Amino acid sequence: MKELLKDLNKAFENKIRLGIMSALVVNDYLDFNSLKDLLGVTDGNLASHLKSLEKSKYVSFKKEFLDRKPNTKYSATNEGIKAFEKHIRAIEQLLK
């Protein structure tokens, strides 16, 4: 059991962070409002969880303007994808 638990990543234990990573792993990128709508969270809540994932270097962002409005796109980094897949494999092993 200890071996299985060591592969669980604390960065993904929160359901919002788990949702963010799930969405970003299967999409090249998503903008802030798309993530917010998809997860049903507030601006502040999403921003704080994205910042946590950015600090872990699991998520990167790119700012641009669309029709003179700021638009921030988020994507999972290679490091984030590897860490997330490892986390998911650990959960799968626990459930077996």
KEDOKE-840446 format. One record per residue (C-alpha): y, z, x negated; residue in three letters. Coordinates in steps of 0.001 Angstrom, whole numbers, padded with zeros to 6 digits, always signed. Example, Ala and Ser with C-alpha at 12.3 -4.5 7.8 and 13.67 -1.06 7.14 Angstrom:
BEGIN
-004500+007800-012300ALA/-001060+007140-013670SER/
// end
This chain:
BEGIN
+000000+000000+000000MET/+002446+000851-002809LYS/+001936-002603-004289GLU/+002867-004234-000993LEU/+005939-002061-000487LEU/+007389-002784-003928LYS/+008015-006425-002962ASP/+010144-005501+000056LEU/+013808-006132-000764ASN/+016342-003567+000490LYS/+018963-006332+000742ALA/+017057-007792+003694PHE/+016110-004590+005519GLU/+019058-004814+007922ASN/+018335-007119+010880LYS/+021655-008950+010520ILE/+021073-009695+006832ARG/+017535-010769+007686LEU/+018984-013098+010339GLY/+021609-014499+007974ILE/+019048-015295+005320MET/+016614-016759+007869SER/+019332-019091+009135ALA/+020563-020092+005690LEU/+017120-020717+004222VAL/+016310-023326+006885VAL/+019791-024933+006860ASN/+021688-026394+003909ASP/+024703-024393+005028TYR/+026293-022821+008107LEU/+029932-021982+008716ASP/+031132-018514+009623PHE/+031519-019177+013359ASN/+028079-020809+013627SER/+026484-017764+011982LEU/+028483-015445+014234LYS/+027399-017291+017391ASP/+023804-017562+016250LEU/+023489-013865+015456LEU/+025727-012533+018230GLY/+027742-010262+015951VAL/+031429-009483+015496THR/+033600-011001+012771ASP/+033800-007724+010869GLY/+030098-007025+011104ASN/+029144-010495+009889LEU/+031725-010414+007111ALA/+030459-007099+005755SER/+026842-008270+005701HIS/+027778-011588+004113LEU/+029731-009718+001443LYS/+026691-007563+000715SER/+024519-010656+000291LEU/+027208-012292-001873GLU/+027274-009237-004161LYS/+023509-009573-004546SER/+024088-013263-005385LYS/+021806-014292-002526TYR/+024538-016173-000646VAL/+027350-018414-001857SER/+030329-019751+000041PHE/+032740-022670-000039LYS/+036165-022658+001607LYS/+037744-025823+002943GLU/+040113-026983+005687PHE/+039031-028841+008829LEU/+041902-030163+010940ASP/+044263-027841+009036ARG/+042130-024814+009910LYS/+040276-022822+007271PRO/+036507-023204+007384ASN/+034074-021233+005222THR/+030563-022579+004681LYS/+027776-020290+003529TYR/+024527-021252+001872SER/+021591-019415+000359ALA/+021424-019527-003440THR/+018201-020412-005238ASN/+017957-016758-006258GLU/+018433-015751-002617GLY/+015772-018138-001367ILE/+013243-016863-003924LYS/+014006-013213-003126ALA/+013841-013859+000620PHE/+010516-015698+000384GLU/+009100-012836-001681LYS/+010302-010370+000967HIS/+008716-012398+003774ILE/+005404-012684+001878ARG/+005398-008892+001463ALA/+005905-008432+005217ILE/+003093-010897+005910GLU/+000773-008966+003591GLN/+001662-005707+005315LEU/+000767-007185+008689LEU/-002668-008379+007569LYS/
// end
